[in-house]
Amino acid sequence: MAKNLGGADRVVRIIAGIVLAVLAYLGVLPGVATIIMAVVAAYLIISGLLGRCIFYKMADVDTSIQEQPYSTTDDRAGF
């Protein structure tokens, strides 16, 4: 699977994942909510480090900057 996360998106995911992981470690929420928070934190950190998001893939979203080929011809003229 190709990378589909841009630089800013990756940084935000990693920071949010670390914050959620710390909150889960501290046990701010009781019971199952802590486990769910830890799983979401792990997913955010892993997807941020790898630059790939399965949910973005399913929604056909790509925030990465991909190089567009440079064209010297004008395709609008119909030539």
BALUMDO-114973 format. One record per residue (C-alpha): residue number from 1; residue in one letter; x, y, z. Coordinates in steps of 0.001 Angstrom, whole numbers, plus 500000, padded with zeros to 6 digits. Example, Ala and Ser with C-alpha at 12.3 -4.5 7.8 and 13.67 -1.06 7.14 Angstrom:
2
PT   pos   code     east    north       up
PT     1      a   512300   495500   507800
PT     2      s   513670   498940   507140
This chain:
79
PT   pos   code     east    north       up
PT     1      m   500000   500000   500000
PT     2      a   501354   503404   499027
PT     3      k   501860   506171   501567
PT     4      n   498795   508376   501852
PT     5      l   499615   510608   504844
PT     6      g   501288   513967   504486
PT     7      g   503894   515364   506836
PT     8      a   501562   517523   508918
PT     9      d   499019   514710   509196
PT    10      r   501727   512328   510404
PT    11      v   502955   514754   513090
PT    12      v   499421   515372   514377
PT    13      r   498724   511624   514519
PT    14      i   501921   510878   516426
PT    15      i   501348   513670   518950
PT    16      a   497691   512701   519456
PT    17      g   498704   509058   519816
PT    18      i   501304   509891   522461
PT    19      v   498811   512020   524392
PT    20      l   496196   509240   524287
PT    21      a   498800   506655   525308
PT    22      v   499814   508727   528327
PT    23      l   496171   509223   529314
PT    24      a   495531   505492   528954
PT    25      y   498620   504715   531036
PT    26      l   497475   507086   533766
PT    27      g   494016   505477   533726
PT    28      v   492050   508688   533342
PT    29      l   488984   506809   532079
PT    30      p   487738   503667   533820
PT    31      g   487535   500124   532445
PT    32      v   486980   499416   528777
PT    33      a   487428   503066   527779
PT    34      t   491095   502846   528781
PT    35      i   491601   499809   526547
PT    36      i   489871   501495   523612
PT    37      m   491963   504632   524163
PT    38      a   495153   502551   524187
PT    39      v   494192   500770   520946
PT    40      v   493392   504074   519221
PT    41      a   496682   505523   520496
PT    42      a   498624   502553   519137
PT    43      y   496901   502853   515749
PT    44      l   497603   506587   515527
PT    45      i   501271   506159   516407
PT    46      i   501805   503240   514016
PT    47      s   499978   504893   511117
PT    48      g   501863   508138   511751
PT    49      l   505232   506391   511711
PT    50      l   504461   504311   508623
PT    51      g   502666   507080   506712
PT    52      r   499772   504804   505787
PT    53      c   496148   504856   506945
PT    54      i   493719   502072   506086
PT    55      f   490722   504337   506677
PT    56      y   492119   506948   504276
PT    57      k   492637   504150   501745
PT    58      m   489004   503048   502054
PT    59      a   487767   506650   501716
PT    60      d   490216   507337   498840
PT    61      v   491864   510233   500721
PT    62      d   495497   511157   500115
PT    63      t   497109   513969   502105
PT    64      s   500644   513240   500940
PT    65      i   502246   515560   498448
PT    66      q   502954   513567   495361
PT    67      e   505084   514901   492574
PT    68      q   503107   515725   489463
PT    69      p   504792   515190   486111
PT    70      y   505792   518425   484408
PT    71      s   504274   518889   480993
PT    72      t   505494   521378   478405
PT    73      t   502568   520827   476054
PT    74      d   499237   522567   476281
PT    75      d   496584   519865   476204
PT    76      r   493729   522346   476034
PT    77      a   494480   523231   472401
PT    78      g   493597   519738   471211
PT    79      f   496858   519212   469303
